[in-house]
Amino acid sequence: MSERTVYEYAVVRAVPRVEREEFINVGVALFCRKQRYACLKFHIDEAKLRMLYQDVDIDSLKAHLLSFQRICNGDKTAGKIANLEQDERFRWLTANRSTIIQSSPTHIGMCFSAEEIHEELFNKLIL
């Protein structure tokens, strides 16, 4: 890509005990309309999560994040929401919610390559 374009991203957080409002960043969802890119990358640091809540169900969290990822990526077998347009899926996934998986406010930026900036943000904010 030789032209910079707008992208949006949100940090995906694991909130093992919603009532405590403590979280660990576990992923980055990124959407770039012009490049037709919508994707979620995630990594679970089990040791960090267990520091917040020893009894966190890692398998359940991983299953929910995989579902979140499939929807973001537009996997047509992931249900009705996954069949929406990219921007609608991204907005649905990044909406405020009070569950074990939550998103930060959406941030915007400019990039040449959505895939490259996604990897950069993932490495900086998650790993």
C-alpha positions as CSV (number, residue, x, y, z in Angstrom):
1,M,0.0,0.0,0.0
2,S,1.4,3.4,-0.9
3,E,-1.4,5.5,0.6
4,R,-2.1,6.0,4.3
5,T,-5.6,5.1,5.4
6,V,-7.7,5.3,8.6
7,Y,-7.9,2.3,10.9
8,E,-9.7,1.8,14.2
9,Y,-8.7,-0.5,17.0
10,A,-9.8,-1.6,20.5
11,V,-7.9,-3.4,23.2
12,V,-9.7,-6.6,24.3
13,R,-9.6,-7.2,28.0
14,A,-10.2,-10.3,30.2
15,V,-12.1,-9.3,33.3
16,P,-12.1,-12.5,35.5
17,R,-14.2,-10.9,38.2
18,V,-16.4,-8.2,36.7
19,E,-17.5,-6.8,40.0
20,R,-13.8,-5.9,40.8
21,E,-13.3,-4.1,37.5
22,E,-9.7,-5.5,37.2
23,F,-8.5,-6.6,33.8
24,I,-5.6,-7.9,31.8
25,N,-5.2,-6.9,28.1
26,V,-5.5,-10.1,26.0
27,G,-6.1,-8.9,22.5
28,V,-6.4,-6.2,19.8
29,A,-9.3,-6.0,17.4
30,L,-8.5,-3.8,14.4
31,F,-10.7,-2.6,11.5
32,C,-9.7,-0.8,8.3
33,R,-12.5,-0.2,5.9
34,K,-10.4,0.9,2.9
35,Q,-8.2,-2.3,3.1
36,R,-11.2,-4.5,4.0
37,Y,-9.4,-5.7,7.1
38,A,-11.1,-6.8,10.3
39,C,-9.3,-9.1,12.6
40,L,-8.7,-10.0,16.3
41,K,-5.4,-11.2,17.6
42,F,-5.2,-12.5,21.2
43,H,-2.9,-14.1,23.7
44,I,-3.8,-15.2,27.2
45,D,-1.1,-14.8,29.9
46,E,-2.5,-17.4,32.3
47,A,-0.1,-16.4,35.2
48,K,-1.2,-12.8,35.0
49,L,-4.9,-13.8,35.0
50,R,-4.4,-16.1,38.0
51,M,-2.9,-13.2,39.9
52,L,-6.2,-11.4,39.7
53,Y,-8.4,-14.5,40.2
54,Q,-6.9,-17.9,41.0
55,D,-10.1,-19.8,39.9
56,V,-10.4,-18.1,36.5
57,D,-11.7,-20.6,33.9
58,I,-9.0,-20.3,31.2
59,D,-10.7,-22.8,28.9
60,S,-13.9,-20.9,28.9
61,L,-12.1,-17.6,28.4
62,K,-10.2,-19.1,25.4
63,A,-13.4,-20.4,23.9
64,H,-15.1,-17.0,24.2
65,L,-12.1,-15.3,22.7
66,L,-12.0,-17.8,19.8
67,S,-15.7,-17.0,19.2
68,F,-14.9,-13.2,19.3
69,Q,-12.1,-13.8,16.8
70,R,-14.3,-15.8,14.4
71,I,-16.9,-13.1,14.5
72,C,-14.4,-10.4,13.9
73,N,-12.8,-12.3,11.1
74,G,-16.2,-12.9,9.4
75,D,-16.2,-16.6,9.7
76,K,-19.6,-17.4,8.2
77,T,-20.1,-20.4,10.4
78,A,-19.8,-18.3,13.6
79,G,-23.5,-17.1,13.7
80,K,-25.6,-14.2,12.5
81,I,-23.3,-11.5,13.8
82,A,-20.3,-12.9,11.9
83,N,-22.4,-12.5,8.7
84,L,-22.7,-8.7,9.2
85,E,-20.6,-6.2,7.3
86,Q,-17.0,-5.7,8.7
87,D,-17.8,-2.3,10.3
88,E,-21.0,-3.7,11.9
89,R,-19.1,-6.7,13.3
90,F,-16.4,-4.4,14.7
91,R,-18.9,-2.1,16.3
92,W,-20.8,-5.0,17.9
93,L,-17.6,-6.5,19.3
94,T,-16.3,-3.3,20.7
95,A,-19.6,-2.1,22.3
96,N,-19.6,-1.6,26.1
97,R,-20.5,-4.7,28.1
98,S,-20.2,-6.1,31.6
99,T,-18.8,-9.5,30.9
100,I,-15.6,-11.4,31.3
101,I,-14.5,-10.1,27.9
102,Q,-14.6,-6.3,27.4
103,S,-13.1,-3.7,25.0
104,S,-11.4,-0.4,25.5
105,P,-12.8,2.6,23.9
106,T,-12.1,2.6,20.1
107,H,-8.9,4.4,19.0
108,I,-8.1,5.6,15.5
109,G,-4.9,6.1,13.5
110,M,-3.4,6.2,10.0
111,C,-1.5,3.4,8.4
112,F,-0.1,2.0,5.2
113,S,-0.8,-1.6,6.1
114,A,-3.6,-2.6,8.5
115,E,-2.0,-6.0,9.0
116,E,1.4,-4.5,9.9
117,I,0.0,-2.0,12.3
118,H,-2.2,-4.7,13.9
119,E,0.9,-6.8,14.5
120,E,2.7,-3.7,15.9
121,L,-0.1,-2.9,18.3
122,F,-0.5,-6.5,19.4
123,N,3.2,-6.7,20.2
124,K,3.2,-3.4,22.1
125,L,-0.1,-3.7,24.0
126,I,-0.4,-7.5,24.6
127,L,2.9,-9.4,24.5
